[in-house]
Amino acid sequence: MGIESQVHPTFHFLLHFTMKQIVKTTAILAATLLLFSCLATRVERGSTTPLQPKSLKGRVALKESPPAKDSTEYELIIFDQGFDFWLNSQVHSKHLYTNEYMQNINNQYVIEWNRRYAMGDPRVLSYLDYNIFNNYGLEFNYKLFMYFRYFEESNKVKLLPYRSRK
């Protein structure tokens, strides 16, 4: 009785492969699986469903607009649906703080925000590329500053422990 008769019929095809072919086939299969896993739809941490517009809380992005003349303009994109309503209901004026103050405090907020993002905090869903040496302007810095205040208030969390929420 030969070895072919002792092998289960399901695995009979393996007898005809060389070790080199098995390794090559396994490598191709592994590379294909890796490619598909990288291309898969991003899923919110702790969830099994893809990100939906209603679950974009904690998403904010900085966008550099094409330069107009000799200056660069920046746009703040906020994905939280309740932010605009919250901002309009605030009695604070953007002239209450100086641009330098907001720039410094935003830098501290961004450092903490990015730390929480890197640690996998489920409330923080984006990385912010904020550079304190860029001149973002008063409007931009005020809106980012107020977004951090909104985030703290709506999530009942303090991003900066030495700063009060109110």
Contacts in CASP RR format, 6 or more apart in sequence:
PFRMAT RR
TARGET T0000
AUTHOR 0000-0000-0000
METHOD contacts of the structure
MODEL  1
MGIESQVHPTFHFLLHFTMKQIVKTTAILAATLLLFSCLATRVERGSTTP
LQPKSLKGRVALKESPPAKDSTEYELIIFDQGFDFWLNSQVHSKHLYTNE
YMQNINNQYVIEWNRRYAMGDPRVLSYLDYNIFNNYGLEFNYKLFMYFRY
FEESNKVKLLPYRSRK
3 15 0 8 1.000
4 12 0 8 1.000
4 15 0 8 1.000
7 14 0 8 1.000
7 15 0 8 1.000
14 22 0 8 1.000
17 25 0 8 1.000
41 50 0 8 1.000
42 50 0 8 1.000
42 51 0 8 1.000
43 49 0 8 1.000
43 50 0 8 1.000
43 51 0 8 1.000
44 50 0 8 1.000
44 51 0 8 1.000
44 55 0 8 1.000
44 122 0 8 1.000
44 125 0 8 1.000
45 120 0 8 1.000
45 122 0 8 1.000
45 125 0 8 1.000
46 122 0 8 1.000
47 55 0 8 1.000
51 125 0 8 1.000
53 81 0 8 1.000
54 81 0 8 1.000
56 79 0 8 1.000
56 80 0 8 1.000
56 81 0 8 1.000
56 125 0 8 1.000
57 79 0 8 1.000
57 80 0 8 1.000
57 81 0 8 1.000
57 123 0 8 1.000
57 125 0 8 1.000
57 154 0 8 1.000
58 79 0 8 1.000
58 80 0 8 1.000
58 123 0 8 1.000
58 124 0 8 1.000
58 125 0 8 1.000
58 126 0 8 1.000
58 151 0 8 1.000
59 78 0 8 1.000
59 79 0 8 1.000
59 80 0 8 1.000
59 125 0 8 1.000
59 126 0 8 1.000
60 76 0 8 1.000
60 77 0 8 1.000
60 78 0 8 1.000
60 79 0 8 1.000
60 80 0 8 1.000
60 126 0 8 1.000
60 128 0 8 1.000
60 144 0 8 1.000
60 147 0 8 1.000
61 76 0 8 1.000
61 77 0 8 1.000
61 79 0 8 1.000
61 126 0 8 1.000
61 128 0 8 1.000
62 74 0 8 1.000
62 75 0 8 1.000
62 76 0 8 1.000
62 77 0 8 1.000
62 128 0 8 1.000
62 129 0 8 1.000
62 130 0 8 1.000
63 74 0 8 1.000
63 75 0 8 1.000
63 76 0 8 1.000
63 77 0 8 1.000
64 72 0 8 1.000
64 73 0 8 1.000
64 74 0 8 1.000
64 75 0 8 1.000
65 72 0 8 1.000
65 73 0 8 1.000
65 74 0 8 1.000
65 75 0 8 1.000
66 73 0 8 1.000
67 73 0 8 1.000
72 134 0 8 1.000
74 134 0 8 1.000
74 136 0 8 1.000
74 137 0 8 1.000
74 140 0 8 1.000
75 140 0 8 1.000
76 140 0 8 1.000
76 143 0 8 1.000
76 144 0 8 1.000
76 147 0 8 1.000
78 84 0 8 1.000
78 143 0 8 1.000
78 147 0 8 1.000
79 126 0 8 1.000
80 147 0 8 1.000
80 150 0 8 1.000
80 151 0 8 1.000
80 154 0 8 1.000
82 150 0 8 1.000
82 154 0 8 1.000
83 147 0 8 1.000
83 150 0 8 1.000
86 150 0 8 1.000
86 153 0 8 1.000
86 154 0 8 1.000
87 143 0 8 1.000
87 146 0 8 1.000
87 150 0 8 1.000
90 146 0 8 1.000
92 146 0 8 1.000
94 138 0 8 1.000
94 139 0 8 1.000
94 142 0 8 1.000
97 142 0 8 1.000
97 145 0 8 1.000
99 137 0 8 1.000
99 138 0 8 1.000
99 141 0 8 1.000
102 138 0 8 1.000
102 141 0 8 1.000
102 142 0 8 1.000
102 144 0 8 1.000
102 145 0 8 1.000
103 132 0 8 1.000
103 136 0 8 1.000
103 141 0 8 1.000
104 132 0 8 1.000
105 145 0 8 1.000
105 160 0 8 1.000
105 163 0 8 1.000
106 130 0 8 1.000
106 141 0 8 1.000
106 144 0 8 1.000
106 145 0 8 1.000
106 148 0 8 1.000
107 130 0 8 1.000
107 132 0 8 1.000
108 160 0 8 1.000
109 144 0 8 1.000
109 145 0 8 1.000
109 148 0 8 1.000
109 159 0 8 1.000
109 160 0 8 1.000
110 128 0 8 1.000
110 130 0 8 1.000
112 159 0 8 1.000
112 160 0 8 1.000
113 124 0 8 1.000
113 128 0 8 1.000
113 148 0 8 1.000
113 159 0 8 1.000
114 127 0 8 1.000
114 128 0 8 1.000
116 123 0 8 1.000
116 124 0 8 1.000
116 159 0 8 1.000
117 124 0 8 1.000
117 125 0 8 1.000
117 126 0 8 1.000
117 127 0 8 1.000
118 127 0 8 1.000
123 151 0 8 1.000
123 155 0 8 1.000
123 157 0 8 1.000
130 144 0 8 1.000
136 144 0 8 1.000
148 159 0 8 1.000
149 165 0 8 1.000
151 157 0 8 1.000
151 159 0 8 1.000
152 158 0 8 1.000
152 159 0 8 1.000
152 165 0 8 1.000
153 165 0 8 1.000
158 164 0 8 1.000
158 165 0 8 1.000
END
